Each structure stands twice: as C-alpha cells, then as structure tokens.
Amino acid sequence: MTRSRILSIIVKKKTGDAFDAILEIPPKMMPDAKINDDGWWFFTGPHGESKLKFNENKSLGILDHQFIDEESSWDVPM
C-alpha cells in the first residue's frame, strides 16, 4: 500500500533564517523528538518508532533528509 503525507508550514523569515528554522522543527512537530550524537531525530510517529536525519549544506541550500519508521523509509530532496 502506498501512503503519503504532505506537511506545510509558513516561515516568515529570510532564507538563511528559514533554513535554520526548518532544522529546529522536529521537536515542535513531534513533542517526544530527541536528537542523538549522529544527528538522527528519534520520535514516535503514526506507525511506531521513527527517525529522521537532515543532510544539510546551508551554503548550497541543500536540506535533504531521510525518514525511517517501522513500515517504510524514504529520502526527501529539499
């Protein structure tokens, strides 16, 4: 079964500030989100234990991330 979820937020900031704000989103969207030393955010999602990792490069405007939960995983270009 294919599933998708679209999350949208409005950030009224300059580009660099918006970049930083997005990196700070996990604990605001998932109250139990905790980050480890490797940069992975761990939290409880709709399908159980989940994790998220940003692969960012601010100077190039890259904010890709990986998501993994108990049922699936995907890479998100951004």
C-alpha positions as CSV (number, residue, x, y, z in Angstrom):
1,M,0.0,0.0,0.0
2,T,1.3,3.4,-0.9
3,R,0.9,6.2,1.6
4,S,1.9,9.9,1.5
5,R,1.7,12.9,3.8
6,I,2.2,16.5,3.0
7,L,3.3,18.8,5.7
8,S,3.3,22.6,5.0
9,I,4.4,25.4,7.2
10,I,4.8,29.1,6.6
11,V,8.1,30.6,7.7
12,K,8.2,34.4,7.5
13,K,12.0,34.8,7.7
14,K,15.0,35.4,5.4
15,T,16.3,32.4,3.5
16,G,19.1,31.6,5.9
17,D,16.8,32.0,8.9
18,A,14.2,29.8,7.3
19,F,16.9,27.1,6.8
20,D,17.7,27.2,10.5
21,A,14.1,27.2,11.5
22,I,13.4,24.0,9.5
23,L,16.3,22.3,11.3
24,E,14.5,23.1,14.6
25,I,11.1,21.8,13.5
26,P,11.2,18.1,14.8
27,P,10.6,18.9,18.5
28,K,7.9,21.3,17.5
29,M,6.0,18.8,15.4
30,M,6.8,15.7,17.4
31,P,6.9,16.6,21.1
32,D,8.9,13.4,22.1
33,A,11.6,14.1,19.4
34,K,15.2,13.7,20.7
35,I,18.4,14.0,18.7
36,N,21.4,11.8,19.2
37,D,25.1,12.4,18.6
38,D,24.9,11.2,15.0
39,G,22.2,13.8,14.1
40,W,19.3,11.4,14.0
41,W,16.0,12.6,15.5
42,F,14.0,9.8,17.2
43,F,10.3,10.1,17.9
44,T,7.0,8.2,17.9
45,G,5.2,8.5,14.6
46,P,1.9,7.2,13.3
47,H,3.5,3.8,12.5
48,G,5.6,3.4,15.7
49,E,9.2,4.3,16.3
50,S,10.6,6.7,13.7
51,K,13.7,8.5,12.9
52,L,14.7,11.5,10.8
53,K,18.1,12.9,9.7
54,F,18.8,16.1,7.8
55,N,21.7,16.0,5.3
56,E,22.1,19.8,5.1
57,N,24.5,22.1,3.4
58,K,23.5,25.7,4.2
59,S,25.9,27.3,1.7
60,L,24.4,25.3,-1.2
61,G,20.8,25.5,0.1
62,I,20.5,21.7,0.5
63,L,18.2,20.4,3.2
64,D,17.6,16.8,2.1
65,H,16.5,14.4,4.8
66,Q,15.9,10.7,5.4
67,F,12.9,9.3,7.2
68,I,12.6,5.7,8.6
69,D,9.8,4.1,10.5
70,E,8.7,0.6,11.3
71,E,6.9,0.2,7.9
72,S,8.9,2.2,5.4
73,S,11.7,4.6,4.7
74,W,12.3,7.3,2.1
75,D,14.7,10.1,1.1
76,V,13.3,13.6,0.7
77,P,15.1,16.1,-1.5
78,M,14.7,19.7,-0.4
